[in-house]
């Protein structure tokens, strides 16, 4: 499957705020802010899937459940975080 186009998104204050909410909820540690922001940007730009090779911080069933639980509680959409072999 070839990528036909890419869309770029600027990081917004809302994305940074959600990233900090993930950290406050201990979904991510403060040192994992970039991972937290990556997820927040994907969620708030309404992506269905976040594709990553980052098994330690992102492609993690427990963490994905915590992310989606927080998203639902805040009225944000859920997201699937998967590794390339899962596609």
Steps between C-alpha positions, in 0.01 A plus 500: 500500500651832396445824685313730265526817703608629837335770700701709744354631823637780714523430871228695679450607859214248523739221396756607761225521763382147421859374508535648850170337603642161397803572717288622793297177475828301502434354156845633409785624719622859465810379315267348238344836407579461129322163490208652687487791256517260205189321627320825583570638151367183339187500718418867455563493126242219493725220376356149530837328536844594630761277337822456698798272555528639855402186691629629832295820516224491239414155365408380845158353580489632858599850399259503204216408738598783736519748210156404374350505849623857551388600149148372563481677837598829330269455200782428254500215250680175566799396291656174394877489551651220295829374359554478121469118493144538634388697193 
